[in-house]
Amino acid sequence: MVTLYAAVWMVFGWANGQRRLADSSFLWHLRTGHWILEHGIPRSDIYSFTAPGTSWVAQSWLAEVCYALLDTAGGPVALRLFGAAVGLAIAALSFRLALRLSNDRLAAALLPASGLIAAGLVWSERPLLLGVLALLVLVWVVDVPESPAGRRPHLVIPVVMWLWVNVHGSFALGFGFLALHLAGRWLDGAPPWRDRERALARAGLLAGAVCLVNPYGPALLWFPVALLMRGDVLAAIIEWKSPDLRTPQGMMFALFLATVLVVLARARRRPSRRDVLVLVSFLLLALWAQRNIAAAPVVALPIVSRLAGRDAPRPDARRRPHWVPLALVLAFAVFWTADRLPRPAFGHDVTDYPVAAMRAVERNGLLGRRLLTTDVWAGYTIHEYWPRQRVFIDDRYDMYPRQLIHDYLRLLGGEPSWRSTLDRYRVEVVVWPREHAFAQILSGDLRWKLVYADAAAVVYTRIGATAG
């Protein structure tokens, strides 16, 4: 039965990780990886015409290099298989963690469900997924001290944190988790200068020192702080807003919260101060910003597993493997993979991106002009047309000047200042979602001419900036 449950979770992770490469951020991450292989680590912006030369910390440089190497070796199929492998590892490690700490195969099968499904809805091919895996490994080190990784914190924690620092800015959650654990254990009577906690504290300090060895030095470690200092910008970004409980992700997160509350209410023993401190902190982070929904269930899993667990493993009356259901689960994984992998990887045949509109831009001799499009569509533009075409802005909100970001947000809102904004940045071409309010505004302005339209996008040019 344990093998069957493990197989189900592994198939879930495998299938969820091999989704279509439709994330706009991933597209410029991939392009950056190829740039690094050819030219080295970027130090300033290379993609926009509005902020050229602006200092840029490519905080996911190591993940980007991995993406580029995979793309060179096997194309989109290799990228999707890599995502599938990471998803499989997350699901398998989560199940094994719950099983080990709960001593109950049924609890191990059910407890990760709502949390991992809620987190899985924000999984994508972006480096955040690698950050989730790194956090899970760190949780194993801290919460399962008798595991192979847990017995070697001085080795595992510095390696994991160095990799995490160089693949995604969420590494701050790792250092935060370690600090919360040590503070909580101190409240429980185990100060950080004794025994196991001393080893973890030393490993954390060593990790901090090792992580300074990176292409950007202290600037890379400062990245999360610098990003959070842009609260006015983050407030307008969906993934930094509180979860909407009316969405599928919000509903699953609410179910995860309910599961945690039920476990706490029915637990035969009280949670430790450490567990309360860690759990509450990460739940508040998830309620503050929905991007943290990917991390909160990982940290909560060992806590609820211990509280809901048994003192001894549940007896299994049937020791023989469940071959028939196991074969069905594995067959599903094979058929799912065989069906999904041949499909277009980047979604260029659907309305995710302005594929036909950008072809019209090129056909009309407008490629290379000062082009305005959305931050989402800019990722596609960078991947497909850079360096021939630079963008107005993309979703690197950590890099772009605040004034430019706010100007763009005002364009999104269709505010009356749109005309002066386009004049100030000398925009010549606009590729915009057809049904968006700003596209409707341009349709009524005599200084802009419609040169292309389809069901997804419209292309406008400034009068006097047509084909050259």
C-alpha positions in Angstrom: 0.0 0.0 0.0 2.8 2.4 0.8 4.3 1.8 -2.6 1.0 2.5 -4.3 0.5 5.8 -2.4 4.1 6.8 -3.2 3.5 6.1 -6.9 0.3 8.2 -7.0 2.1 11.2 -5.5 5.1 10.8 -7.8 2.8 10.7 -10.8 1.1 13.8 -9.6 4.4 15.6 -9.3 5.6 14.2 -12.7 2.4 15.2 -14.5 2.1 18.7 -12.9 5.8 19.5 -13.6 5.6 18.8 -17.4 3.0 21.3 -18.2 3.3 23.5 -21.3 6.0 26.2 -21.2 3.5 29.0 -21.1 4.9 31.2 -18.4 6.1 34.6 -19.8 8.8 35.0 -17.2 10.3 31.7 -18.2 10.7 32.9 -21.8 13.1 35.7 -20.8 14.8 33.4 -18.3 15.5 31.0 -21.1 16.8 33.8 -23.4 19.0 35.1 -20.5 20.5 31.6 -20.1 21.6 31.5 -23.7 23.0 35.1 -23.3 25.0 34.0 -20.3 26.5 31.0 -22.2 27.5 33.2 -25.1 28.5 36.5 -23.3 28.7 35.9 -19.5 26.7 37.2 -16.6 24.7 40.3 -17.4 25.3 43.3 -15.2 22.8 45.7 -16.7 19.6 45.6 -18.7 19.9 44.2 -22.2 16.2 43.8 -23.2 14.5 47.2 -23.0 14.7 50.5 -24.8 13.4 52.4 -21.8 16.0 51.5 -19.3 19.1 50.4 -21.2 22.2 50.1 -19.0 20.2 50.1 -15.8 21.9 47.9 -13.2 20.4 44.4 -13.2 21.0 41.5 -10.8 20.0 38.4 -12.8 19.2 36.6 -9.5 18.3 33.3 -11.2 21.4 33.1 -13.4 22.2 29.5 -12.4 18.7 28.3 -13.2 18.8 30.2 -16.5 22.1 28.5 -17.5 20.5 25.1 -16.7 17.5 26.0 -18.9 19.8 27.0 -21.8 21.9 23.9 -21.5 18.8 21.7 -21.5 17.3 23.7 -24.4 20.5 23.2 -26.4 20.7 19.5 -25.7 17.0 18.5 -26.1 14.9 21.5 -26.9 11.5 22.1 -25.2 11.1 18.3 -24.5 14.2 18.4 -22.3 12.9 21.5 -20.5 9.5 19.9 -19.8 11.1 16.6 -18.7 13.3 18.6 -16.3 10.2 20.3 -14.8 8.5 16.9 -14.5 11.5 15.5 -12.7 11.6 18.4 -10.2 7.8 18.0 -9.7 8.3 14.3 -9.1 11.0 14.9 -6.6 8.9 17.4 -4.6 5.9 15.0 -4.5 8.0 12.0 -3.6 9.9 13.8 -0.8 6.7 15.3 0.6 5.1 11.9 0.8 8.1 10.2 2.4 8.4 13.1 4.9 4.8 12.8 5.9 5.1 9.0 6.2 8.2 9.1 8.2 6.9 11.6 10.7 3.3 10.3 11.0 4.0 6.6 11.0 0.7 6.3 9.1 0.5 5.6 5.4 -3.1 6.9 5.2 -2.1 10.2 6.8 0.9 10.4 4.6 -1.3 10.0 1.6 -3.9 12.6 2.7 -2.0 15.3 4.6 0.0 16.6 1.7 -3.0 16.6 -0.6 -4.6 20.1 -0.2 -1.3 21.8 0.5 0.5 20.3 -2.5 -2.4 20.8 -4.8 -2.7 24.5 -3.8 1.1 24.9 -4.2 0.9 22.9 -7.5 -1.4 25.5 -9.0 1.4 28.0 -8.8 4.0 25.6 -10.0 5.4 26.6 -13.4 8.7 26.1 -15.2 10.0 29.3 -13.5 12.9 29.0 -11.0 10.4 29.2 -8.1 9.9 25.5 -8.5 13.5 24.9 -7.8 13.2 27.0 -4.7 10.3 24.8 -3.5 12.5 21.8 -3.9 15.4 23.5 -2.0 13.1 24.4 0.8 11.8 20.8 1.1 15.4 19.5 1.3 16.1 22.1 4.1 13.0 21.0 5.9 14.2 17.4 5.8 17.6 18.4 7.3 15.9 20.4 10.1 12.9 18.2 10.9 14.3 14.8 10.4 17.7 14.9 12.2 18.2 11.1 11.9 17.9 11.2 8.0 21.2 11.1 5.9 20.8 14.8 5.2 19.8 15.6 8.7 23.0 14.0 10.1 25.2 16.3 8.0 23.7 19.8 8.4 27.2 21.4 8.1 27.5 20.0 4.6 24.0 19.9 3.3 22.7 23.3 4.4 25.6 25.3 2.8 25.3 23.4 -0.5 21.5 23.7 -0.6 21.5 27.4 0.3 24.3 28.2 -2.2 22.3 26.6 -5.0 19.1 28.2 -3.8 20.7 31.7 -3.7 21.8 31.4 -7.2 18.6 30.0 -8.7 15.8 32.1 -7.0 15.3 35.0 -4.7 13.0 32.9 -2.5 16.2 31.7 -0.7 15.3 34.3 2.0 12.5 31.9 3.1 15.2 29.3 3.7 17.2 31.5 6.0 14.0 32.7 7.6 12.8 29.1 8.3 16.2 28.3 9.9 16.1 31.4 12.1 12.5 30.7 13.1 13.4 27.1 14.0 16.3 28.2 16.2 14.2 30.9 17.9 11.4 28.4 18.5 13.7 25.7 19.9 15.2 28.4 22.2 11.7 29.1 23.5 11.3 25.3 24.0 14.4 25.3 26.2 17.0 24.3 23.5 19.2 27.4 22.9 21.2 27.7 19.7 24.6 27.2 21.4 23.8 23.6 22.5 23.7 20.2 20.8 21.7 19.9 17.6 20.7 23.6 17.5 24.4 24.6 17.7 25.1 22.5 14.6 22.2 24.0 12.7 23.3 27.6 13.7 26.8 26.9 12.6 25.6 25.5 9.3 23.4 28.5 8.8 26.3 30.9 9.4 28.6 28.9 7.1 25.9 28.9 4.4 25.7 32.7 4.7 29.4 33.0 4.2 29.5 30.5 1.3 26.6 32.3 -0.4 28.6 35.5 -0.7 30.6 33.6 -3.4 28.5 34.3 -6.4 28.8 36.5 -9.5 27.1 39.5 -7.8 28.6 39.2 -4.3 26.5 40.8 -1.5 24.1 42.3 -4.1 22.6 38.9 -4.8 21.9 38.3 -1.1 20.4 41.8 -0.8 18.1 41.1 -3.7 15.0 40.0 -1.7 15.3 43.0 0.6 15.7 45.4 -2.3 12.6 43.9 -3.9 10.5 44.1 -0.7 11.5 47.8 -0.4 9.4 48.3 -3.6 6.1 47.8 -1.8 4.3 50.4 -3.9 5.2 48.3 -7.0 4.5 44.9 -5.5 1.1 46.0 -4.5 0.0 46.1 -8.1 1.4 42.6 -9.0 -1.1 39.7 -8.7 1.3 37.1 -7.2 2.2 39.6 -4.4 -1.4 40.1 -3.5 -3.3 38.1 -0.9 -5.0 34.9 -2.1 -8.4 35.3 -3.7 -10.5 32.5 -2.1 -12.8 32.5 -5.1 -10.1 31.2 -7.4 -9.2 27.5 -7.6 -5.9 28.2 -5.9 -7.6 30.2 -3.2 -10.1 27.4 -2.6 -7.4 24.8 -2.3 -5.4 27.1 0.1 -8.5 27.5 2.2 -8.9 23.7 2.3 -5.2 23.4 3.3 -5.8 25.9 6.2 -8.9 23.9 7.2 -6.8 20.7 7.3 -4.2 22.4 9.5 -6.9 23.6 11.9 -8.5 20.2 12.1 -5.2 18.5 12.8 -4.4 21.1 15.5 -7.9 20.7 17.1 -7.7 16.8 17.1 -4.1 16.4 18.0 -3.4 14.3 21.1 -0.5 16.5 22.1 0.0 20.2 22.0 2.3 21.6 19.3 5.7 22.9 20.6 6.4 26.6 20.7 8.8 26.0 17.8 6.1 24.5 15.7 3.6 27.3 16.4 6.2 30.0 15.6 7.2 28.4 12.3 3.6 27.4 11.2 2.0 30.8 12.0 4.8 32.7 10.4 4.6 30.9 7.1 0.8 30.8 7.0 0.9 34.6 7.5 3.3 34.9 4.6 1.0 32.9 2.4 -2.0 35.1 3.4 0.1 38.2 2.7 1.3 37.1 -0.8 -0.1 34.2 -2.8 3.3 33.4 -4.2 4.1 32.1 -0.7 1.4 29.4 -1.1 4.1 27.4 -2.7 6.2 27.4 0.4 3.8 27.3 3.3 2.6 23.7 2.8 6.2 22.5 2.6 7.0 23.9 6.0 3.6 22.9 7.6 3.8 19.3 6.4 6.2 17.9 9.0 4.4 19.8 11.8 0.9 18.4 11.0 2.3 15.0 10.2 3.8 14.7 13.7 0.6 16.0 15.3 -1.6 13.7 13.3 0.7 10.7 13.5 0.8 7.5 15.4 3.3 6.3 17.9 4.0 3.1 15.9 3.4 2.3 12.2 -0.1 1.1 11.3 -0.1 -2.7 10.7 -0.5 -3.7 7.1 -2.6 -6.9 6.7 -1.6 -7.3 3.1 2.2 -7.3 2.6 2.1 -8.1 -1.1 2.3 -5.2 -3.5 -0.9 -4.0 -5.1 0.2 -4.8 -8.6 -3.0 -4.0 -10.5 -3.6 -0.5 -9.2 0.1 0.2 -9.3 0.3 -0.8 -12.9 -2.7 1.4 -13.7 -1.0 4.4 -12.0 2.2 3.9 -13.9 0.3 3.3 -17.2 -1.5 6.7 -16.6 1.9 8.4 -16.2 3.2 6.8 -19.4 0.1 7.7 -21.5 0.0 11.2 -20.0 3.6 11.8 -20.9 3.1 10.4 -24.4 0.1 12.6 -25.0 1.5 15.8 -23.6 5.1 15.9 -24.7 4.4 16.0 -28.5 2.1 19.0 -28.1 3.5 22.5 -28.8 5.7 23.4 -25.8 5.4 27.2 -25.8 1.7 27.6 -26.7 2.5 29.7 -29.7 -0.4 28.2 -31.6 -3.0 29.6 -29.1 -3.9 33.1 -27.9 -1.5 33.1 -24.9 0.8 35.5 -26.9 0.5 37.9 -29.8 2.0 35.5 -32.3 0.1 36.7 -35.4 0.3 40.3 -34.3 4.1 40.2 -34.0 4.4 38.6 -37.4 2.3 41.5 -38.7 4.7 43.9 -37.0 7.6 42.2 -38.8 5.7 42.0 -42.1 5.0 45.7 -42.1 8.6 46.7 -41.5 8.0 47.8 -37.9 10.2 45.4 -36.1 12.9 47.2 -34.1 10.8 50.3 -33.6 10.0 51.5 -30.0 7.3 49.0 -29.3 4.9 49.0 -26.4 3.3 45.8 -25.3 2.2 44.3 -22.0 4.7 43.0 -19.5 3.4 39.4 -20.1 3.7 39.7 -23.9 7.1 41.2 -23.5 8.4 37.9 -22.3 7.3 36.3 -25.6 8.8 39.2 -27.6 12.1 38.9 -25.9 12.2 35.1 -26.5 11.2 35.3 -30.1 12.5 38.6 -31.4 15.3 40.0 -29.2 17.8 41.4 -30.0 16.0 42.7 -33.2 13.2 44.0 -31.0 13.6 45.6 -27.5 10.6 46.0 -25.2 9.1 48.9 -23.2 8.9 46.8 -20.0 8.7 43.2 -18.9 8.0 41.7 -15.4 11.4 42.3 -13.9 9.9 44.8 -11.5 13.0 44.5 -9.3 15.1 46.3 -12.0 13.0 48.9 -13.8 13.0 52.4 -12.5 9.9 53.1 -10.3 8.8 56.0 -12.5 8.7 53.8 -15.6 6.8 51.1 -13.7 4.2 53.5 -12.5 3.9 55.0 -16.0 3.2 51.5 -17.4 0.6 50.8 -14.6 -1.2 54.0 -15.6 -1.3 52.8 -19.2 -2.8 49.5 -18.0 -5.4 51.5 -16.1 -6.2 53.6 -19.2 -5.6 56.9 -17.3 -5.7 60.2 -19.2 -1.9 60.6 -19.0 -1.4 57.8 -21.6 -0.7 60.3 -24.4 2.0 62.1 -22.6 3.5 58.8 -21.5 3.7 57.5 -25.1 5.2 60.8 -26.2 7.8 60.8 -23.4 9.1 57.4 -24.3 8.7 58.0 -28.0 6.6 54.9 -28.5 6.0 54.2 -32.2 4.2 50.8 -32.2 1.7 49.4 -29.8 0.8 45.6 -29.6 -2.0 45.3 -27.1 -4.8 42.9 -26.1 -7.8 43.6 -28.3 -10.4 43.8 -25.5 -8.3 45.9 -23.1 -9.5 49.4 -22.4 -6.2 50.9 -23.6 -6.7 49.4 -27.1 -10.2 51.0 -27.2 -8.7 54.3 -26.3 -6.2 54.1 -29.2 -8.9 53.2 -31.6 -10.4 56.7 -31.1 -7.2 58.7 -31.4 -6.4 60.2 -34.8 -2.6 60.1 -34.1 -2.6 56.3 -34.1 -3.4 54.0 -37.0 -4.6 50.4 -36.8 -2.5 48.2 -39.0 -3.5 44.7 -37.8 -6.2 43.1 -35.6 -7.2 39.6 -34.7 -9.3 38.0 -32.0 -6.4 38.3 -29.5 -4.4 41.5 -30.3 -4.3 44.7 -32.2 -1.3 46.6 -33.7 -1.3 50.4 -33.8 1.4 52.6 -35.2 1.9 56.3 -34.6 1.1 58.3 -37.8 4.4 58.9 -39.5 6.0 55.8 -38.1 4.7 53.3 -40.6 6.8 50.9 -42.7 10.3 52.1 -43.2 
